[in-house]
Amino acid sequence: MSAMISWKLFCLVSSLMGGLLLFPFRVSSADPDLLQDFCVADFNASISVNGFPCKPADEVNSDDFFFDGLSKEGNTSNMFGWSVTAANVLAFPGLNTLGISMNRVDFAPGGLNPPHSHPRASETGVVIKGKLLVGFVTTSNMFVVPRGLVHFQINVGKGKALLFTAFNSQLPGSAVAATTLFASKPSIPNEVLTKAFQVDDDVIKNIKSKFGS
């Protein structure tokens, strides 16, 4: 009797798996669509969701829908010579549930946006000023980077450069390869990095020291 039940269960599971393979279903590849006119992020809500809860409508004001940060030049006096101003949901709560965001990226001469990836969004960008070398796909002065792929930009011109990027996520995230590998807390063990990069321990210690690790 139990053998018959097990066989029927096997047939049922096999049929379901076969149906999934034969009849593909739609999968969302970006932030979900909004279900109301707006959902301004409520950063003080007591509940936690995938994203942010909606602020009560009577507490929403016009400031929630405007952000002037992209009009201001960023401070590029750092080790990489670049600055990013993020217009994502954390700075611009009106973006909540809209599935979009932008960055302003400023470069000093020779400045570098170090290799990084955005785990939750694809990226497109347009160079407003200067000349940049972009590390993935480039067409004239506009480029696109598919979600999750490591990429970089470096200023190869003689003066400052300015780049605006756009994402199909309200909070695309950013994982900078260098800081992730050499400045994480807790730190990645040196024996892992020496084996991964095939270098001596002294090399790893020297790199970590550059990041204050």
N, CA, C and O of each residue as an XYZ file, in Angstrom:
852
protein
N       0.832     -1.207      0.000
C       0.000      0.000      0.000
C       0.871      1.263      0.000
O       0.640      2.202     -0.762
N       1.912      1.252      0.911
C       2.777      2.435      0.976
C       3.565      2.621     -0.311
O       3.838      3.750     -0.719
N       3.933      1.506     -0.958
C       4.651      1.596     -2.221
C       3.790      2.249     -3.290
O       4.290      3.026     -4.103
N       2.470      1.933     -3.295
C       1.551      2.525     -4.267
C       1.432      4.035     -4.036
O       1.420      4.817     -4.988
N       1.341      4.447     -2.731
C       1.227      5.873     -2.416
C       2.491      6.609     -2.847
O       2.422      7.698     -3.415
N       3.651      6.003     -2.570
C       4.919      6.630     -2.950
C       5.020      6.799     -4.456
O       5.503      7.821     -4.942
N       4.559      5.782     -5.200
C       4.594      5.869     -6.657
C       3.687      6.985     -7.168
O       4.065      7.730     -8.072
N       2.479      7.102     -6.583
C       1.551      8.156     -7.003
C       2.125      9.539     -6.679
O       1.990     10.476     -7.465
N       2.769      9.655     -5.509
C       3.387     10.918     -5.138
C       4.513     11.280     -6.100
O       4.660     12.439     -6.489
N       5.310     10.277     -6.483
C       6.395     10.501     -7.444
C       5.839     10.976     -8.785
O       6.379     11.896     -9.400
N       4.755     10.342     -9.232
C       4.142     10.730    -10.511
C       3.605     12.155    -10.458
O       3.726     12.914    -11.419
N       2.988     12.517     -9.281
C       2.447     13.868     -9.137
C       3.553     14.922     -9.194
O       3.426     15.921     -9.901
N       4.644     14.696     -8.444
C       5.762     15.639     -8.429
C       6.391     15.748     -9.810
O       6.741     16.841    -10.255
N       6.535     14.597    -10.495
C       7.115     14.604    -11.834
C       6.262     15.399    -12.801
O       6.781     16.137    -13.639
N       4.943     15.246    -12.682
C       4.029     15.983    -13.564
C       4.121     17.483    -13.331
O       4.124     18.273    -14.275
N       4.198     17.870    -12.040
C       4.309     19.298    -11.726
C       5.599     19.887    -12.267
O       5.588     20.972    -12.849
N       6.721     19.178    -12.079
C       8.004     19.657    -12.574
C       8.004     19.756    -14.089
O       8.531     20.714    -14.656
N       7.416     18.770    -14.739
C       7.330     18.791    -16.198
C       6.502     19.951    -16.692
O       6.826     20.563    -17.710
N       5.414     20.264    -15.967
C       4.576     21.393    -16.347
C       5.314     22.712    -16.253
O       5.153     23.588    -17.103
N       6.132     22.849    -15.206
C       6.909     24.081    -15.051
C       7.909     24.257    -16.179
O       8.165     25.378    -16.619
N       8.476     23.149    -16.649
C       9.458     23.215    -17.725
C       8.797     23.479    -19.069
O       9.340     24.201    -19.906
N       7.610     22.886    -19.275
C       6.937     23.025    -20.561
C       6.192     24.341    -20.687
O       6.022     24.849    -21.795
N       5.746     24.900    -19.574
C       4.956     26.123    -19.608
C       5.617     27.164    -18.712
O       5.217     27.341    -17.562
N       6.622     27.848    -19.235
C       7.342     28.837    -18.423
C       6.406     29.925    -17.921
O       5.468     30.324    -18.612
N       6.673     30.395    -16.712
C       5.856     31.458    -16.153
C       6.682     32.729    -16.070
O       7.912     32.692    -16.079
N       5.981     33.855    -15.988
C       6.639     35.160    -15.962
C       7.361     35.371    -14.642
O       6.829     35.082    -13.570
N       8.586     35.883    -14.740
C       9.374     36.185    -13.548
C       9.756     37.658    -13.587
O      10.271     38.138    -14.597
N       9.506     38.380    -12.496
C       9.868     39.799    -12.426
C      11.370     39.944    -12.273
O      11.973     39.273    -11.436
N      11.995     40.824    -13.083
C      13.444     41.006    -13.031
C      13.830     42.382    -12.506
O      14.976     42.806    -12.651
N      12.873     43.082    -11.896
C      13.151     44.392    -11.314
C      12.232     44.574    -10.116
O      11.551     43.634     -9.705
N      12.209     45.780     -9.553
C      11.334     46.016     -8.414
C       9.879     45.793     -8.821
O       9.525     46.051     -9.972
N       9.020     45.318     -7.903
C       7.620     45.084     -8.246
C       6.890     46.377     -8.578
O       7.277     47.452     -8.121
N       5.823     46.266     -9.383
C       5.038     47.438     -9.753
C       4.281     47.973     -8.538
O       3.915     47.215     -7.640
N       4.051     49.294     -8.522
C       3.303     49.900     -7.440
C       1.820     49.571     -7.567
O       1.326     49.320     -8.666
N       1.116     49.572     -6.445
C      -0.296     49.220     -6.417
C      -1.172     50.415     -6.069
O      -2.381     50.262     -5.898
N      -0.580     51.608     -5.959
C      -1.323     52.823     -5.686
C      -0.595     53.980     -6.365
O       0.486     53.797     -6.924
N      -1.193     55.180     -6.315
C      -0.589     56.324     -7.001
C       0.815     56.620     -6.480
O       1.718     56.909     -7.265
N       1.005     56.552     -5.177
C       2.327     56.747     -4.595
C       2.395     56.041     -3.249
O       1.377     55.768     -2.613
N       3.611     55.758     -2.840
C       3.854     55.124     -1.539
C       5.152     55.705     -0.997
O       6.208     55.081     -1.106
N       5.077     56.893     -0.415
C       6.260     57.554      0.120
C       6.823     56.727      1.274
O       6.081     56.319      2.168
N       8.123     56.484      1.253
C       8.750     55.625      2.254
C       8.599     56.193      3.658
O       8.869     57.369      3.904
N       8.163     55.337      4.568
C       8.065     55.700      5.979
C       9.232     55.041      6.705
O       9.156     53.862      7.050
N      10.319     55.793      6.942
C      11.521     55.243      7.562
C      11.350     54.995      9.058
O      12.179     54.330      9.679
N      10.271     55.533      9.639
C      10.048     55.388     11.080
C       9.022     54.313     11.413
O       8.653     54.141     12.575
N       8.564     53.596     10.404
C       7.552     52.557     10.651
C       8.125     51.445     11.523
O       9.310     51.121     11.442
N       7.268     50.869     12.353
C       7.715     49.808     13.263
C       7.787     48.453     12.577
O       8.478     47.555     13.056
N       7.079     48.293     11.457
C       7.106     47.021     10.753
C       8.244     47.004      9.742
O       8.711     48.054      9.300
N       8.681     45.809      9.384
C       9.770     45.645      8.423
C       9.268     44.840      7.234
O       8.716     43.753      7.407
N       9.457     45.367      6.025
C       9.016     44.691      4.805
C      10.153     44.707      3.803
O      11.202     45.299      4.060
N       9.953     44.060      2.657
C      10.933     44.074      1.584
C      10.805     45.393      0.827
O      10.081     45.488     -0.164
N      11.512     46.400      1.308
C      11.333     47.764      0.840
C      10.977     48.614      2.044
O      11.524     48.402      3.126
N      10.072     49.572      1.885
C       9.652     50.406      3.000
C       8.133     50.532      2.999
O       7.524     50.603      1.931
N       7.506     50.560      4.184
C       6.058     50.779      4.265
C       5.696     52.171      3.762
O       6.559     53.042      3.651
N       4.434     52.375      3.462
C       3.968     53.675      2.985
C       3.709     54.619      4.148
O       3.130     54.232      5.163
N       4.140     55.847      3.987
C       3.807     56.888      4.951
C       2.299     57.169      4.845
O       1.767     57.173      3.735
N       1.601     57.403      5.957
C       0.176     57.767      5.869
C      -0.026     58.956      4.932
O       0.754     59.908      4.956
N      -1.060     58.902      4.117
C      -1.276     59.918      3.084
C      -1.351     61.329      3.658
O      -0.911     62.280      3.013
N      -1.894     61.475      4.845
C      -2.026     62.826      5.410
C      -0.704     63.374      5.938
O      -0.633     64.536      6.339
N       0.356     62.539      5.941
C       1.672     63.002      6.355
C       2.596     63.268      5.164
O       3.720     63.738      5.342
N       2.128     62.972      3.966
C       2.922     63.187      2.755
C       2.921     64.669      2.396
O       1.882     65.325      2.472
N       4.087     65.203      2.001
C       4.152     66.591      1.557
C       5.007     66.689      0.301
O       5.618     65.705     -0.115
N       5.051     67.853     -0.294
C       5.731     68.026     -1.587
C       7.220     67.735     -1.503
O       7.819     67.311     -2.491
N       7.832     67.955     -0.339
C       9.270     67.700     -0.194
C       9.620     66.239     -0.429
O      10.751     65.924     -0.797
N       8.656     65.344     -0.221
C       8.908     63.918     -0.427
C       9.178     63.592     -1.893
O       9.737     62.538     -2.198
N       8.790     64.482     -2.798
C       8.885     64.205     -4.232
C       9.948     65.033     -4.941
O      10.026     65.009     -6.169
N      10.769     65.763     -4.191
C      11.807     66.593     -4.795
C      13.144     66.343     -4.107
O      13.203     66.117     -2.899
N      14.223     66.386     -4.900
C      15.579     66.165     -4.394
C      16.529     67.002     -5.230
O      16.573     66.857     -6.452
N      17.290     67.875     -4.585
C      18.173     68.782     -5.341
C      19.639     68.364     -5.282
O      20.510     69.110     -5.729
N      19.923     67.181     -4.736
C      21.305     66.749     -4.572
C      22.073     66.562     -5.862
O      23.295     66.714     -5.877
N      21.383     66.235     -6.953
C      22.075     65.975     -8.212
C      22.592     67.253     -8.869
O      23.372     67.187     -9.819
N      22.170     68.396     -8.378
C      22.642     69.666     -8.952
C      23.919     70.170     -8.289
O      24.475     71.188     -8.701
N      24.389     69.453     -7.254
C      25.545     69.909     -6.483
C      26.767     69.040     -6.747
O      26.687     67.813     -6.687
N      27.896     69.677     -7.040
C      29.134     68.938     -7.289
C      29.609     68.243     -6.018
O      29.605     68.835     -4.939
N      30.017     66.983     -6.153
C      30.480     66.226     -5.011
C      31.939     66.495     -4.684
O      32.680     67.015     -5.519
N      32.354     66.145     -3.479
C      33.728     66.331     -3.013
C      34.578     65.145     -3.462
O      34.358     64.020     -3.013
N      35.536     65.386     -4.336
C      36.358     64.308     -4.898
C      37.738     64.212     -4.248
O      38.628     63.558     -4.791
N      37.925     64.852     -3.100
C      39.235     64.817     -2.440
C      39.349     63.570     -1.562
O      39.309     63.655     -0.334
N      39.490     62.422     -2.204
C      39.657     61.160     -1.502
C      40.640     60.292     -2.281
O      41.138     60.719     -3.323
N      40.926     59.097     -1.807
C      41.963     58.255     -2.403
C      41.657     57.846     -3.840
O      42.570     57.535     -4.604
N      40.374     57.846     -4.214
C      40.009     57.460     -5.579
C      39.741     58.661     -6.482
O      39.685     58.507     -7.702
N      39.575     59.846     -5.913
C      39.321     61.034     -6.720
C      37.951     61.042     -7.372
O      37.811     61.447     -8.526
N      36.942     60.598     -6.643
C      35.584     60.577     -7.201
C      34.582     60.782     -6.080
O      34.931     60.717     -4.902
N      33.341     61.026     -6.454
C      32.275     61.202     -5.476
C      30.961     60.771     -6.109
O      30.709     61.059     -7.279
N      30.126     60.086     -5.342
C      28.808     59.701     -5.837
C      27.736     60.320     -4.952
O      27.799     60.235     -3.725
N      26.749     60.946     -5.592
C      25.569     61.459     -4.907
C      24.395     60.591     -5.329
O      23.985     60.619     -6.489
N      23.858     59.829     -4.403
C      22.813     58.852     -4.717
C      21.427     59.448     -4.521
O      21.098     59.938     -3.441
N      20.631     59.404     -5.558
C      19.219     59.791     -5.465
C      18.406     58.509     -5.463
O      17.689     58.207     -6.417
N      18.529     57.756     -4.368
C      17.739     56.542     -4.212
C      16.677     56.768     -3.148
O      16.508     57.889     -2.667
N      15.973     55.732     -2.784
C      14.842     55.891     -1.874
C      15.275     56.403     -0.501
O      14.476     57.027      0.198
N      16.520     56.153     -0.101
C      16.974     56.618      1.209
C      17.108     58.135      1.256
O      16.932     58.740      2.314
N      17.421     58.755      0.113
C      17.559     60.207      0.046
C      16.301     60.878     -0.494
O      16.120     62.086     -0.346
N      15.451     60.098     -1.110
C      14.363     60.616     -1.930
C      13.152     59.693     -1.710
O      12.842     58.884     -2.585
N      12.460     59.796     -0.558
C      11.437     58.814     -0.180
C      10.286     58.667     -1.158
O       9.592     57.651     -1.140
N      10.067     59.666     -2.017
C       9.008     59.553     -3.016
C       9.272     58.481     -4.055
O       8.365     58.114     -4.801
N      10.505     57.966     -4.122
C      10.835     56.904     -5.087
C      10.334     55.530     -4.643
O      10.320     54.591     -5.438
N       9.926     55.409     -3.389
C       9.500     54.115     -2.867
C       8.449     53.468     -3.766
O       7.449     54.096     -4.113
N       8.678     52.229     -4.133
C       7.833     51.366     -4.999
C       7.871     51.751     -6.471
O       7.242     51.074     -7.284
N       8.584     52.812     -6.849
C       8.604     53.229     -8.261
C       9.639     52.472     -9.083
O       9.559     52.470    -10.312
N      10.604     51.832     -8.439
C      11.565     51.001     -9.162
C      12.568     51.772     -9.991
O      13.045     51.259    -11.004
N      12.905     52.999     -9.592
C      13.891     53.798    -10.320
C      14.770     54.553     -9.328
O      14.368     54.769     -8.185
N      15.953     54.951     -9.753
C      16.828     55.826     -8.968
C      17.910     56.350     -9.892
O      18.051     55.879    -11.020
N      18.675     57.324     -9.418
C      19.757     57.905    -10.206
C      20.943     58.203     -9.307
O      20.794     58.287     -8.088
N      22.112     58.362     -9.894
C      23.307     58.828     -9.207
C      23.927     59.966     -9.990
O      23.844     60.021    -11.217
N      24.551     60.875     -9.256
C      25.479     61.830     -9.860
C      26.873     61.369     -9.463
O      27.131     61.124     -8.284
N      27.781     61.247    -10.440
C      29.142     60.792    -10.160
C      30.112     61.848    -10.666
O      30.153     62.147    -11.859
N      30.892     62.412     -9.750
C      31.888     63.429    -10.093
C      33.282     62.820    -10.056
O      33.586     62.002     -9.188
N      34.125     63.218    -10.999
C      35.497     62.705    -11.100
C      36.489     63.854    -11.133
O      36.328     64.796    -11.909
N      37.513     63.782    -10.294
C      38.658     64.673    -10.435
C      39.494     64.160    -11.603
O      39.285     63.026    -12.032
N      40.433     64.945    -12.136
C      41.321     64.409    -13.179
C      42.002     63.129    -12.699
O      42.625     63.113    -11.638
N      41.881     62.067    -13.476
C      42.434     60.778    -13.093
C      41.588     60.008    -12.100
O      41.977     58.919    -11.677
N      40.439     60.546    -11.719
C      39.581     59.907    -10.724
C      39.017     58.579    -11.199
O      38.787     58.378    -12.392
N      38.797     57.677    -10.251
C      38.328     56.320    -10.558
C      37.106     55.963     -9.721
O      37.112     56.122     -8.500
N      36.063     55.481    -10.382
C      34.956     54.805     -9.701
C      35.349     53.328     -9.688
O      35.202     52.653    -10.707
N      35.845     52.810     -8.561
C      36.486     51.496     -8.554
C      35.541     50.370     -8.947
O      34.324     50.519     -8.847
N      36.093     49.240     -9.396
C      35.242     48.110     -9.813
C      34.202     47.758     -8.747
O      34.530     47.571     -7.575
N      32.949     47.674     -9.179
C      31.847     47.413     -8.264
C      30.691     46.802     -9.045
O      30.737     46.714    -10.272
N      29.669     46.386     -8.336
C      28.472     45.852     -8.983
C      27.241     46.330     -8.233
O      27.332     46.768     -7.086
N      26.087     46.243     -8.887
C      24.805     46.598     -8.277
C      23.935     45.344     -8.266
O      23.398     44.960     -9.304
N      23.788     44.703     -7.110
C      23.112     43.407     -7.071
C      21.625     43.433     -7.400
O      21.038     42.396     -7.711
N      21.009     44.621     -7.331
C      19.556     44.666     -7.534
C      19.129     45.489     -8.745
O      17.942     45.778     -8.893
N      20.070     45.877     -9.620
C      19.647     46.736    -10.729
C      20.627     46.696    -11.881
O      21.824     46.477    -11.696
N      20.094     46.913    -13.083
C      20.918     47.233    -14.247
C      21.157     48.744    -14.221
O      20.437     49.486    -13.553
N      22.157     49.176    -14.945
C      22.554     50.599    -14.908
C      22.746     51.122    -16.315
O      23.277     50.429    -17.183
N      22.310     52.345    -16.534
C      22.653     53.062    -17.750
C      23.165     54.432    -17.345
O      22.766     54.964    -16.309
N      24.041     55.005    -18.150
C      24.613     56.289    -17.766
C      24.943     57.134    -18.973
O      25.147     56.618    -20.072
N      24.996     58.437    -18.763
C      25.359     59.364    -19.828
C      26.430     60.319    -19.292
O      26.280     60.887    -18.211
N      27.498     60.486    -20.052
C      28.595     61.378    -19.674
C      28.201     62.807    -20.041
O      27.981     63.121    -21.211
N      28.116     63.661    -19.033
C      27.708     65.048    -19.248
C      28.904     65.927    -19.574
O      28.804     66.851    -20.382
N      30.034     65.636    -18.944
C      31.235     66.456    -19.128
C      32.459     65.573    -19.031
O      32.491     64.631    -18.239
N      33.482     65.878    -19.846
C      34.738     65.158    -19.758
C      34.774     63.896    -20.606
O      33.946     63.702    -21.496
N      35.744     63.047    -20.316
C      35.985     61.832    -21.085
C      36.245     60.688    -20.123
O      37.187     60.745    -19.333
N      35.417     59.646    -20.180
C      35.535     58.515    -19.269
C      35.796     57.226    -20.020
O      35.265     57.010    -21.109
N      36.610     56.377    -19.435
C      36.759     55.002    -19.892
C      35.839     54.153    -19.020
O      35.987     54.111    -17.798
N      34.890     53.479    -19.661
C      33.909     52.668    -18.944
C      34.240     51.197    -19.151
O      34.541     50.773    -20.267
N      34.186     50.437    -18.095
C      34.687     49.069    -18.138
C      33.749     48.009    -18.614
O      34.069     46.826    -18.493
N      32.562     48.375    -19.171
C      31.731     47.311    -19.728
C      31.289     47.663    -21.139
O      32.130     47.736    -22.035
N      30.001     47.884    -21.366
C      29.498     48.142    -22.715
C      29.362     49.646    -22.924
O      28.743     50.331    -22.110
N      29.930     50.157    -23.995
C      29.826     51.588    -24.247
C      29.392     51.869    -25.684
O      29.858     51.218    -26.619
N      28.498     52.841    -25.853
C      28.058     53.289    -27.167
C      28.117     54.805    -27.160
O      27.317     55.453    -26.485
N      29.058     55.380    -27.904
C      29.273     56.818    -27.899
C      29.500     57.264    -26.461
O      30.389     56.743    -25.787
N      28.704     58.227    -25.980
C      28.917     58.705    -24.619
C      27.880     58.154    -23.643
O      27.730     58.680    -22.540
N      27.163     57.098    -24.038
C      26.177     56.466    -23.159
C      26.502     54.996    -23.054
O      26.992     54.401    -24.014
N      26.238     54.394    -21.905
C      26.593     52.987    -21.710
C      25.523     52.280    -20.901
O      24.665     52.915    -20.287
N      25.586     50.956    -20.910
C      24.661     50.140    -20.115
C      25.448     49.006    -19.463
O      26.343     48.425    -20.079
N      25.111     48.699    -18.224
C      25.741     47.606    -17.485
C      24.643     46.698    -16.956
O      23.841     47.137    -16.132
N      24.577     45.444    -17.401
C      23.563     44.524    -16.883
C      23.715     44.279    -15.387
O      24.805     44.413    -14.830
N      22.632     43.926    -14.761
C      22.583     43.713    -13.322
C      23.664     42.752    -12.830
O      23.873     41.683    -13.403
N      24.338     43.150    -11.769
C      25.260     42.267    -11.079
C      26.659     42.174    -11.661
O      27.539     41.600    -11.020
N      26.907     42.722    -12.866
C      28.230     42.598    -13.465
C      29.184     43.667    -12.913
O      28.811     44.828    -12.747
N      30.409     43.247    -12.637
C      31.421     44.180    -12.127
C      31.805     45.169    -13.223
O      32.010     44.775    -14.371
N      31.901     46.439    -12.878
C      32.236     47.467    -13.863
C      32.948     48.624    -13.167
O      33.020     48.673    -11.939
N      33.472     49.551    -13.962
C      34.184     50.711    -13.411
C      34.093     51.854    -14.398
O      33.732     51.669    -15.560
N      34.429     53.052    -13.909
C      34.634     54.207    -14.788
C      35.888     54.931    -14.300
O      36.103     55.049    -13.094
N      36.707     55.410    -15.220
C      37.894     56.182    -14.865
C      37.993     57.395    -15.787
O      37.762     57.299    -16.993
N      38.339     58.527    -15.201
C      38.473     59.768    -15.946
C      39.794     59.755    -16.716
O      40.865     59.795    -16.110
N      39.722     59.699    -18.030
C      40.931     59.681    -18.860
C      41.126     61.012    -19.584
O      41.986     61.136    -20.455
N      40.316     62.004    -19.211
C      40.467     63.328    -19.805
C      41.413     64.197    -19.004
O      41.987     63.753    -18.010
N      41.573     65.432    -19.436
C      42.505     66.350    -18.784
C      41.856     67.173    -17.675
O      42.552     67.735    -16.829
N      40.526     67.246    -17.677
C      39.824     68.026    -16.660
C      38.856     67.163    -15.876
O      38.933     65.934    -15.902
N      37.949     67.820    -15.182
C      36.942     67.110    -14.411
C      35.972     66.382    -15.342
O      35.872     66.713    -16.524
N      35.260     65.393    -14.807
C      34.248     64.684    -15.579
C      32.996     64.543    -14.734
O      33.065     64.506    -13.505
N      31.855     64.465    -15.397
C      30.566     64.339    -14.717
C      29.736     63.277    -15.414
O      29.625     63.262    -16.640
N      29.161     62.398    -14.630
C      28.368     61.279    -15.152
C      27.064     61.197    -14.385
O      27.054     61.333    -13.162
N      25.949     60.973    -15.098
C      24.678     60.671    -14.458
C      24.298     59.232    -14.810
O      24.326     58.841    -15.977
N      23.945     58.456    -13.797
C      23.543     57.075    -14.030
C      22.120     56.870    -13.545
O      21.657     57.562    -12.639
N      21.427     55.912    -14.155
C      20.050     55.598    -13.785
C      19.913     54.092    -13.610
O      20.594     53.313    -14.277
N      19.024     53.692    -12.704
C      18.860     52.282    -12.354
C      17.385     51.895    -12.365
O      16.506     52.733    -12.161
N      17.131     50.603    -12.610
C      15.759     50.108    -12.556
C      15.460     49.515    -11.180
O      14.870     48.440    -11.066
N      15.880     50.239    -10.138
C      15.597     49.857     -8.761
C      15.631     51.104     -7.899
O      16.422     52.014     -8.149
N      14.775     51.150     -6.884
C      14.785     52.296     -5.987
C      15.970     52.268     -5.034
O      16.312     53.290     -4.439
N      16.610     51.091     -4.883
C      17.775     50.953     -4.010
C      18.693     49.881     -4.599
O      18.703     48.744     -4.128
N      19.473     50.246     -5.643
C      20.229     49.244     -6.397
C      21.339     48.558     -5.627
O      21.758     47.460     -5.994
N      21.825     49.188     -4.559
C      22.942     48.615     -3.818
C      24.251     48.783     -4.570
O      24.258     49.018     -5.779
N      25.354     48.661     -3.852
C      26.669     48.759     -4.484
C      27.665     47.949     -3.678
O      27.806     48.140     -2.470
N      28.349     47.049     -4.350
C      29.394     46.244     -3.709
C      30.716     46.570     -4.381
O      30.993     46.087     -5.479
N      31.544     47.396     -3.721
C      32.839     47.811     -4.271
C      33.844     46.692     -4.020
O      34.091     46.321     -2.872
N      34.416     46.159     -5.081
C      35.261     44.972     -4.973
C      36.428     45.169     -4.004
O      36.681     44.316     -3.153
N      37.136     46.290     -4.132
C      38.335     46.502     -3.322
C      38.012     46.558     -1.840
O      38.660     45.882     -1.041
N      37.018     47.357     -1.458
C      36.681     47.482     -0.040
C      36.020     46.222      0.496
O      36.211     45.867      1.659
N      35.244     45.544     -0.342
C      34.630     44.292      0.085
C      35.690     43.247      0.409
O      35.574     42.524      1.398
N      36.722     43.170     -0.427
C      37.757     42.158     -0.241
C      38.774     42.519      0.834
O      39.220     41.650      1.582
N      39.147     43.806      0.917
C      40.284     44.182      1.759
C      39.938     45.071      2.952
O      40.820     45.392      3.748
N      38.676     45.475      3.092
C      38.321     46.341      4.221
C      37.035     45.922      4.903
O      36.433     46.721      5.620
N      36.597     44.681      4.698
C      35.360     44.214      5.307
C      35.559     43.983      6.802
O      36.674     43.727      7.256
N      34.481     44.076      7.554
C      34.485     43.816      8.995
C      33.416     42.767      9.303
O      32.238     43.033      9.062
N      33.768     41.586      9.825
C      35.128     41.107     10.072
C      35.874     40.874      8.760
O      35.257     40.664      7.716
N      37.178     40.912      8.822
C      37.986     40.842      7.607
C      38.050     39.424      7.043
O      37.931     38.440      7.773
N      38.240     39.347      5.728
C      38.452     38.053      5.082
C      39.849     37.560      5.465
O      40.808     38.322      5.343
N      39.997     36.320      5.920
C      41.310     35.817      6.346
C      42.362     35.961      5.247
O      42.077     35.737      4.070
N      43.566     36.333      5.637
C      44.646     36.519      4.665
C      44.922     35.271      3.851
O      45.249     35.363      2.668
N      44.792     34.090      4.474
C      45.075     32.857      3.737
C      44.090     32.624      2.600
O      44.425     31.979      1.607
N      42.873     33.149      2.745
C      41.897     33.054      1.654
C      42.319     33.947      0.495
O      42.287     33.528     -0.663
N      42.717     35.187      0.810
C      43.087     36.145     -0.235
C      44.409     35.780     -0.909
O      44.549     35.948     -2.120
N      45.384     35.282     -0.136
C      46.657     34.902     -0.750
C      46.473     33.763     -1.742
O      47.114     33.728     -2.792
N      45.593     32.835     -1.395
C      45.356     31.705     -2.302
C      44.532     32.141     -3.514
O      44.789     31.704     -4.635
N      43.545     33.000     -3.283
C      42.678     33.444     -4.377
C      43.445     34.264     -5.408
O      43.217     34.126     -6.610
N      44.361     35.123     -4.937
C      45.106     36.000     -5.837
C      46.512     35.482     -6.149
O      47.244     36.078     -6.940
N      46.874     34.374     -5.522
C      48.174     33.763     -5.770
C      49.318     34.742     -5.514
O      50.206     34.916     -6.349
N      49.276     35.384     -4.326
C      50.326     36.320     -3.928
C      50.766     35.981     -2.504
O      50.123     35.183     -1.821
N      51.869     36.596     -2.061
C      52.370     36.367     -0.713
C      51.537     37.124      0.329
O      50.818     38.071      0.010
N      51.657     36.680      1.566
C      50.922     37.292      2.668
C      51.279     38.769      2.834
O      50.418     39.576      3.186
N      52.522     39.125      2.588
C      52.950     40.520      2.733
C      52.206     41.435      1.760
O      51.916     42.588      2.081
N      51.901     40.917      0.577
C      51.171     41.719     -0.416
C      49.764     42.033      0.098
O      49.296     43.168     -0.001
N      49.100     41.021      0.644
C      47.749     41.216      1.165
C      47.770     42.195      2.338
O      46.913     43.075      2.427
N      48.742     42.048      3.236
C      48.847     42.962      4.375
C      49.063     44.395      3.909
O      48.506     45.327      4.489
N      49.861     44.576      2.875
C      50.127     45.915      2.346
C      48.872     46.526      1.745
O      48.593     47.708      1.948
N      48.110     45.718      1.002
C      46.864     46.231      0.401
C      45.865     46.593      1.497
O      45.237     47.651      1.436
N      45.714     45.738      2.482
C      44.774     46.006      3.567
C      45.140     47.295      4.316
O      44.263     48.033      4.766
N      46.436     47.550      4.440
C      46.874     48.746      5.153
C      46.445     50.030      4.440
O      46.252     51.069      5.071
N      46.300     49.942      3.111
C      45.868     51.105      2.338
C      44.438     51.495      2.664
O      44.049     52.655      2.522
N      43.645     50.500      3.110
C      42.239     50.729      3.435
C      42.014     50.859      4.939
O      40.875     50.874      5.405
N      43.110     50.953      5.692
C      42.995     51.104      7.130
C      42.545     49.854      7.831
O      42.030     49.917      8.948
N      42.733     48.688      7.179
C      42.301     47.436      7.783
C      43.462     46.731      8.463
O      43.283     45.653      9.029
